[in-house]
């Protein structure tokens, strides 16, 4: 039931499907082994997402694999029926935005992944990160503010297209 969300979060951190699969599998193994410590009064998904985040961040520290996977992901062709110019422009903007998200500190990246890439509500994000909801809201605000600053400094044109 939670496999897709766990895999997607691992993939957002690792940018490599094989590494993400391994992290997701490790997550479920660790969760199973730690099931006795799980608080059954709380939702399962945020707990699993916290486990996979920790596993993915540990894997990500191995920069050689990470950068190779990121470069492969940036070179993939989108599956869109559009003119080559539109596809290339969209692909370039996506790569720029992805690179700018990667410029954020790791904690801010995680907030962005959970809130915007996985579309988790504030309460589940708070559980996944083991933080109060107010802290998640303020960290989300700071992450977005920092991302806007990075975009305006790195590529002001992209800032305009993101807000349109």
GUTIRO-656285 format. One line per 10 residues: number of its first residue (from 0); for each residue x, y, z of C-alpha. Coordinates in steps of 0.001 Angstrom, whole numbers, plus 500000, padded with zeros to 6 digits. Each point is the difference from the previous one (the first is absolute). Last residue first. Layout:
NUM> X/Y/Z; ...
***
This chain:
163> 503293/531980/485470; 502054/499893/503231; 502482/497347/498840; 500425/501754/496649; 500959/503276/501689; 502532/498376/502318; 501479/498160/497004; 500820/503325/498346; 501766/501116/503215; 502480/497115/499630
153> 502637/499525/502705; 499292/502924/502325; 496192/500040/499666; 499899/496203/500126; 502171/499808/503107; 497900/502638/501762; 496761/498247/499030; 501457/496727/501329; 500945/501706/503284; 496472/501386/500390
143> 498500/496614/499164; 502244/498287/502556; 499238/502652/502625; 496227/499635/499525; 500268/496210/500124; 502100/500274/503165; 497349/502256/501563; 497172/497637/499102; 501929/496921/501119; 500828/501720/503297
133> 496339/500818/500540; 499096/496364/499366; 502343/498825/502772; 502902/497841/498806; 500608/496256/499740; 500933/500367/496331; 497430/497517/498718; 497521/501085/502662; 500327/503655/499056; 499715/499149/496314
123> 496843/498056/500804; 498491/503007/501791; 501096/502504/497333; 498352/498092/497162; 502174/497853/497750; 500195/500971/496324; 502775/497485/499258; 501964/502514/497883; 498661/503091/501730; 499791/499404/503763
113> 502231/496960/500437; 502616/500890/497416; 500102/503687/500965; 500392/499182/503712; 502773/497525/499149; 501809/502579/497874; 499783/502493/502877; 501620/497499/502365; 502745/499240/497455; 500969/503666/499531
103> 498693/501472/496750; 502217/499877/496923; 498254/496770/498902; 496790/501998/499564; 502024/502192/497637; 501176/497032/497967; 496413/498744/499718; 498877/503454/498846; 502726/500148/497375; 499332/496455/498805
93> 496281/500710/499762; 500670/503219/498101; 502247/498173/497511; 497458/497217/499498; 497208/502488/499470; 502053/501882/497406; 501063/496784/498283; 496431/498683/499851; 498686/503325/498726; 502658/500130/497269
83> 499504/496355/499023; 496273/500608/499497; 497775/498173/502410; 498852/496463/500725; 501566/499441/503393; 501938/497009/501376; 502962/502002/501273; 503489/498964/498811; 502538/498997/502632; 503236/502020/500190
73> 499281/501593/503380; 499310/496591/501541; 503354/498634/498805; 501805/503032/501462; 498202/499540/503321; 500927/496313/500088; 503690/500750/499419; 499878/502740/502631; 498510/497663/502608; 502258/497057/499287
63> 503122/502089/500475; 498575/502002/502883; 499549/497143/502504; 498277/502194/502513; 496801/499333/498111; 499783/496519/501494; 499772/501423/503530; 497467/502581/498849; 497969/497238/498380; 499956/497877/503156
53> 498949/502930/502181; 497295/501021/497558; 498850/496383/499704; 499505/499722/503771; 498182/503335/500265; 497775/499021/497075; 499119/496714/501716; 498976/501849/503175; 497999/502507/497955; 498156/497133/498240
43> 499065/497986/503120; 497536/502438/501561; 500170/500423/503804; 498136/498035/502699; 502007/496913/499030; 503160/501512/501486; 502743/497956/498325; 502618/498519/502360; 498837/496397/499478; 500105/500568/496237
33> 503731/500645/500077; 501046/496937/497973; 497110/500556/497579; 500879/503677/499649; 503636/499145/499355; 499037/497537/497263; 497504/502470/498531; 502602/502763/499881; 502671/497702/498571; 497647/499235/497098
23> 499375/503698/499445; 503725/500774/500144; 500767/497226/497513; 497268/501194/497641; 501262/503573/500290; 503548/498894/499181; 498722/498149/496923; 497790/502904/498937; 502734/502633/500311; 499221/503616/500894
13> 501010/499292/503638; 497849/502390/502036; 497056/500176/497635; 500339/496266/499368; 499792/499195/503717; 496886/502164/500252; 498495/498278/496971; 500790/496514/501334; 498404/500674/503390; 496936/501613/498407
3> 499549/497071/497592; 500517/497300/502623; 497453/501381/502429; 497123/497572/499241
***
